């Protein structure tokens, strides 16, 4: 995706959490706690991942992207597919994307990556929705 900036990779935090889990310091219930909304978003909006789940070793992993930003209005806080992210990056000045790794089998989930994307130009906005003429209350 073009214009990605402020990229944060959470791989070290993921590795540390998995090491603590393998050592028995963290329970499986604590790390396999994806709520139904997250797993549903991963199923319908996520991209399949080639590597197996680090907890259950099944091949049912997905990366799902969540978007946040003031300019996004009602879209902020929703899951988006990669092609939607590309279109949004051309329409909005700036928004943050959080990519979450989710196992659809055991519900393992972890923040994988975050970044800011957009045109970078202040004042860039999506086209305003067309408003309908209001009907008068009096005839």
Protein Blocks (a to p, Z undefined) as FASTA:
>chain_A
ZZiahiacfklmmmmmmmmmmnopacfklmmmccfklmmmmmmmmccdfbdcfklopacb
ccddddddfklmmmgopacdfklmmmmmmmpmbdcdddddddfklopacdfbdcdedehi
ghiacddddddddddfbZZ
